Amino acid sequence: MALWSQLMGLPLCHLAVKMATVLEGDGEAPSTMRVSLKELTDAMDTAVYVAEKFPLVVDPTGQATRFLKYQRGTTLMAANPSDMAPDSLRRHLLGALKHGTLLMVNFDTLVTLELEQFFAPDSFPREVFSRQQLFSPEVFGKLLRPAEGDPDAAEFIINDHFKLVVLCRAESPPPLTAKEMCVIRVHLPSEGGKSDGGTADTADFAKLLGVAKETKRNSTELVEAAFDNEVGTVVSCLDKNYDIESEDGHGHTALSEAACQGHRDIVSLLLERGADPNKCNDENRSPLYRAAYNGHLETLQLLLESGGDPRLRSKQGETAYDVAKNAEAQAILAQWDLTKTDKLVEERRKVIEAKWQERITNHVEREQFALMQIHSELLEIAREGKVEELEKRMEQLADEALETGDRPRACADIRDEKGNTLLALAAQFDHVEMVALLVFKGKAFDVQARDLAAASSSVAQKEHATRTAMLARVWKVNVNSRDCKGWTPVAIAVFHEAKKSLRVLLDNGADPNLKNQYNKNAYDFAKDDLDAANNIVKSRAEIRQVLIDWENEHRPAAVVPVTPAVSPEQPPTKAGKPSPKKAVGKSPKRVGSGPGASPTPANASKATDIKAKASKAKKIPPKAPK
């Protein structure tokens, strides 16, 4: 996917997360997003699952506080002693963990108060800032009171939807609390481009990418005018800075509608103005597809010569060739050179990037743009599974960081617009070599770096140790990282039935029990697809077997109780019950015949009587029958 299509498709909250990552990286400053109220829910999910921090919502107008008041959860007022009492915090925290609701702490306008002032291991632990630590039985187990009716830690099940939310109406949130959380600033729609003064905001970042506010004004009038072949109206709408990619309710753009109707002049005009020839509607049908379907030969040829890709498939899996109305249209598509399409798409990308370069006014913006290009390149490498290319690129990033003395410009844990890491993308396409590289490389360099650091004495050895440590840093990955909807790489591998990649992930610490935003984990996705009558529509037996095999291999062995040795003269007896009296003349039934066989019931009594008499004569107690 080209850089243009990646960035133009970003939701605003994801742009903000990328902005915060680019601007602040892994430094001490807290990550910050700036969103509207409509985008708040998505931004909170992004904070939890991508930034892996709970949200601190800066809400000067109070609109977000009113909105969250009606969500599932509990609000505690930080200024209210009864709300913030240890037992109150403990009960509300346990309730939110159990039911997967929001636990909101409202600081209102207080700025001198910090959340850490209320921390206590057995009521409101410091680990509340970290999902991973809070969800550990060693941490939440201290909150449970079995004597008061709470379950044990082993029986207490945490709902993965839990979120801790801190609300603040002051412009400057409590600094120590903000440092541990993802700051989300909620603005009114009229304040969309206003800067908060501290860091670059979403509007500035959109301007950097060439998607400033005026280019995002949607116009159905433009779409309808293109459909009706009203050239004057189309020109007027474009001159008013309406978005050339404006859509109707079905995702049809002006170019798509003009191509569908065969309005060649409008198609030519829109392409000259920069319309995307490969932008699809909600059925994933491109302008080229629609032109072929209706047999508009001139429009079809024009779209091909402008970079329209005949390989794109609709949701039904059909290409433009498959639905072409007549033989002439099929002939045009069949004879087209696909290498020319690739060349045209690349040229279009370069033109768009050149326009972005013109918008850059200072070194900071230039650096941000370079970072976005690097991230796009690495994501594309992961999608295509180019192992050697990724190794080479990572070494370049590590060496560059050592030369400049700065942190790396990218690492193996970067994400795309949906929050997918390189590992998740490689697992999705079952690039098992790429998956293995990502999970092993960082670990290997980390171990090697520690060994070298302990043994280094000469200057050359220290330099080698430093470079190895930097490589460990750029290759570091989290095998259980989540995307915007809480999907982990192992769940993605199961969903896409990537058997080889799944096994590598499981063997290297991936947890198949982690649930996503829809409360489903890898085991849920391994179930067969059923229809309304519970008939199997799609069997997932093979991918399910991978999970079963791994589970069997890692299941602890059963403990076999050891039976104590028993003396021949002292037969074992049941505890609490006296040994049954042995009546003379009776013996356990034995079956057999021949010289070494046990006596039959008829002969057994005689044998027992003879032995008893012999024992009495010798004054030796008879032995109990075996």
Residue pairs with C-beta under 8 A, 6 or more apart in sequence:
1 380
1 383
2 345
2 348
2 349
3 349
3 353
3 372
3 373
3 376
4 348
4 349
4 352
4 353
5 276
5 278
6 376
6 379
6 416
6 417
7 15
7 209
7 211
7 372
7 376
7 417
8 211
8 245
9 417
10 18
10 417
11 39
11 42
11 417
12 35
12 36
12 39
12 202
13 33
13 35
13 39
13 42
13 43
13 46
14 46
14 417
14 418
14 419
14 484
15 202
15 205
15 206
15 209
16 32
16 33
16 34
16 35
16 43
16 46
16 202
16 205
17 31
17 33
17 46
17 47
17 50
17 51
18 205
18 372
18 375
18 417
19 33
19 200
19 201
19 202
19 205
20 31
20 32
20 33
20 51
20 182
20 199
21 31
22 368
22 371
22 372
23 199
23 200
23 368
24 30
24 31
24 32
24 199
25 407
26 407
27 407
28 179
29 199
30 56
30 178
30 179
30 180
30 181
30 182
30 183
31 51
31 53
31 182
31 183
32 182
32 183
32 184
32 185
32 196
32 198
32 199
33 43
33 46
33 47
33 182
33 183
33 184
33 185
33 202
34 184
34 185
34 187
34 196
34 201
34 202
34 203
35 42
35 43
35 184
35 185
35 186
35 187
35 202
36 186
36 187
36 188
36 189
36 192
37 63
37 64
37 67
37 186
40 57
40 64
40 67
40 68
40 184
40 186
42 484
43 55
43 184
44 55
44 57
44 163
44 165
44 184
45 484
45 485
45 486
45 517
46 419
46 484
47 53
47 54
47 55
47 181
47 182
47 184
48 54
48 55
48 131
48 163
49 419
49 482
49 483
49 484
49 485
49 486
49 517
50 415
50 419
50 482
50 483
50 484
51 182
52 131
52 481
52 482
53 129
53 180
53 181
53 182
54 129
54 131
54 163
54 164
54 165
54 166
54 181
54 182
55 163
55 165
55 166
55 181
55 182
55 183
55 184
56 165
56 166
56 168
56 173
56 177
56 178
56 181
56 182
56 183
56 184
57 64
57 65
57 68
57 165
57 166
57 167
57 168
57 184
57 186
58 168
58 170
58 171
58 173
58 183
58 184
58 185
58 186
59 65
59 167
59 168
59 169
59 186
60 169
60 170
60 171
61 186
61 188
62 169
63 186
63 188
64 167
64 186
65 106
65 167
65 169
68 75
68 102
68 104
68 165
68 167
69 75
71 102
72 99
72 101
72 102
73 96
73 101
73 102
73 103
73 104
73 163
73 165
74 92
74 95
74 96
74 101
74 102
74 103
74 104
75 104
75 105
75 106
75 167
76 83
76 84
76 88
76 89
76 92
76 103
76 104
76 105
76 106
77 83
77 84
77 106
77 108
78 84
78 105
78 106
78 107
78 108
78 110
78 113
78 115
79 108
79 110
79 113
82 88
84 118
86 118
86 120
86 122
86 123
86 124
87 123
89 118
89 123
89 124
90 122
90 123
90 124
90 143
92 103
93 103
93 123
93 124
93 128
93 143
94 140
94 143
94 144
94 150
95 101
96 102
96 103
96 162
96 164
97 134
97 140
97 158
97 159
97 162
98 156
98 157
98 158
98 159
99 159
100 159
100 160
100 161
100 162
100 519
101 159
101 161
101 162
102 163
102 164
102 165
103 162
103 163
103 164
103 165
104 165
104 166
104 167
105 115
105 164
105 165
105 166
105 167
106 167
107 113
107 166
107 167
107 168
107 169
107 170
107 173
107 174
108 167
108 168
108 169
109 169
109 170
110 168
110 170
110 174
111 168
111 170
111 172
111 173
111 174
112 174
113 174
114 174
114 176
114 177
115 166
115 174
115 176
115 177
116 126
116 176
116 177
118 124
119 125
119 126
119 128
121 142
122 142
122 143
123 143
125 134
125 139
125 142
125 143
127 133
127 134
127 136
127 139
128 134
128 164
129 164
129 180
129 181
131 162
133 139
134 140
135 158
137 153
137 154
140 153
140 156
140 158
141 152
141 153
141 156
144 150
144 151
144 152
144 153
144 156
146 152
150 156
159 519
160 486
160 514
160 515
160 516
160 519
161 517
161 519
166 173
166 177
166 181
168 174
171 196
173 183
185 196
187 194
192 203
192 213
193 201
193 203
193 213
194 201
194 203
195 201
195 203
195 204
200 364
203 212
203 213
205 368
206 212
206 213
207 359
208 356
208 359
208 360
208 365
208 368
208 369
209 356
209 372
210 352
210 355
210 356
210 359
214 241
215 241
215 243
216 243
217 241
217 242
217 243
217 246
218 242
218 243
218 246
218 247
219 237
219 240
219 242
219 243
219 246
220 246
220 248
221 233
221 237
221 242
222 233
222 234
222 237
222 238
222 242
222 244
222 246
222 254
223 246
223 247
223 248
223 252
223 253
223 254
223 257
224 248
224 257
225 233
225 234
225 237
225 254
226 234
226 254
226 255
226 257
226 258
226 263
226 266
226 270
227 257
227 258
227 260
227 261
229 258
229 261
229 263
229 265
229 266
231 265
231 266
231 269
234 254
234 266
234 269
234 270
235 269
237 246
238 244
238 273
244 253
244 254
244 270
244 273
244 274
244 275
245 253
245 275
245 276
245 279
246 253
246 254
247 253
247 281
248 257
250 281
250 282
250 283
251 280
251 281
251 282
251 283
252 260
252 281
253 275
253 276
253 279
253 281
253 287
254 266
254 270
254 275
255 267
255 270
255 271
255 275
255 276
255 277
255 279
255 287
256 279
256 281
256 285
256 286
256 287
256 290
258 266
258 267
258 270
258 287
258 299
259 267
259 287
259 288
259 290
259 291
259 296
259 299
259 303
260 287
260 290
260 291
260 293
260 294
261 294
261 296
262 291
262 294
262 296
262 298
262 299
263 299
264 296
264 298
264 299
264 302
267 287
267 299
267 302
267 303
268 302
271 277
271 302
271 303
271 306
274 352
277 286
277 287
277 288
277 303
277 306
277 307
277 308
277 309
278 286
278 287
278 288
278 307
278 308
278 309
278 312
278 345
279 286
279 287
280 286
280 289
280 312
280 314
283 314
283 315
283 316
284 312
284 313
284 314
284 315
285 314
286 308
286 309
286 312
286 320
287 303
287 308
288 300
288 303
288 304
288 308
288 309
288 310
288 312
288 320
289 312
289 314
289 318
289 319
289 320
289 323
291 299
291 300
291 303
291 320
292 300
292 320
292 321
292 323
292 324
292 325
292 329
292 333
293 320
293 323
293 324
293 325
294 325
295 324
295 325
295 326
295 328
295 329
297 328
297 329
297 332
300 320
300 329
300 332
300 333
301 332
304 310
304 332
304 333
304 336
304 341
305 344
306 344
307 341
307 344
307 345
307 347
307 348
308 341
309 341
309 345
310 319
310 320
310 321
310 333
310 336
310 338
310 341
311 319
311 338
311 341
312 319
312 320
313 319
320 333
321 330
321 333
321 334
324 330
324 333
353 373
356 369
357 369
359 365
360 366
360 369
370 409
371 409
371 410
374 397
374 409
374 410
375 410
375 414
377 393
378 390
378 393
378 410
378 414
378 422
379 414
379 416
379 422
379 425
381 389
381 390
381 393
381 422
382 390
382 422
382 423
382 425
382 426
382 431
382 434
383 425
383 429
384 431
385 426
385 429
385 431
385 433
385 434
386 434
387 431
387 433
387 434
387 437
390 422
390 434
390 437
391 437
391 441
394 412
394 471
394 474
394 475
395 471
397 408
397 409
397 410
397 411
397 474
398 408
398 467
398 470
398 471
398 473
398 474
399 467
400 408
400 409
401 407
401 408
401 409
401 470
401 474
402 466
402 467
402 470
408 470
408 473
408 474
410 474
411 473
411 474
411 475
411 476
412 421
412 422
412 423
412 438
412 441
412 442
412 474
412 475
412 476
412 477
413 421
413 422
413 476
413 477
413 478
413 481
414 421
414 422
415 421
415 483
416 425
418 483
418 484
418 485
419 482
419 483
419 484
419 485
420 428
420 483
420 492
421 477
421 478
421 481
421 483
421 489
422 434
422 438
422 477
423 435
423 438
423 439
423 477
423 479
423 481
423 489
424 481
424 483
424 487
424 488
424 489
424 492
426 434
426 435
426 438
426 501
427 435
427 489
427 490
427 492
427 493
427 496
427 498
427 501
427 502
427 505
428 492
428 493
428 496
428 498
429 496
429 498
430 493
430 496
430 498
430 499
430 500
430 501
431 501
432 498
432 500
432 501
432 504
435 489
435 501
435 504
435 505
436 504
438 475
438 477
439 477
439 479
439 504
439 505
439 508
440 508
441 475
442 472
442 475
442 476
442 477
445 468
445 469
445 471
445 472
445 475
446 472
446 476
448 468
448 472
449 465
449 468
449 469
449 471
449 472
452 461
452 464
452 465
452 468
453 465
453 469
455 461
456 462
456 464
456 465
479 489
479 490
479 505
479 508
479 509
479 510
480 488
480 489
480 490
480 509
480 510
480 511
480 514
481 488
481 489
482 488
482 514
482 516
485 516
485 517
485 518
486 514
486 515
486 516
486 517
486 518
487 495
487 516
488 510
488 511
488 514
488 516
488 522
489 505
489 510
490 502
490 505
490 506
490 510
490 511
490 512
490 514
490 522
491 512
491 514
491 516
491 520
491 521
491 522
491 525
492 498
493 501
493 502
493 505
493 522
494 502
494 512
494 522
494 525
494 526
494 543
494 547
495 525
497 540
497 542
497 543
499 542
499 543
499 546
502 543
502 546
502 547
503 546
503 550
506 512
506 546
506 547
506 550
507 550
512 521
512 522
512 523
512 547
513 521
513 522
513 523
514 521
514 522
515 521
522 547
523 547
525 540
526 540
526 543
526 544
526 547
527 540
527 544
528 536
528 537
528 538
528 539
528 540
528 541
529 536
529 537
529 538
529 540
530 536
530 537
531 537
566 572
569 623
571 579
571 624
573 579
582 624
582 625
584 608
584 609
584 612
585 605
585 608
585 609
586 605
586 608
587 599
587 601
587 604
587 605
587 607
587 608
587 625
588 625
588 626
589 601
589 604
590 597
590 598
590 599
590 600
590 604
591 598
591 600
592 598
599 607
608 625
611 622
612 622
615 621
615 622
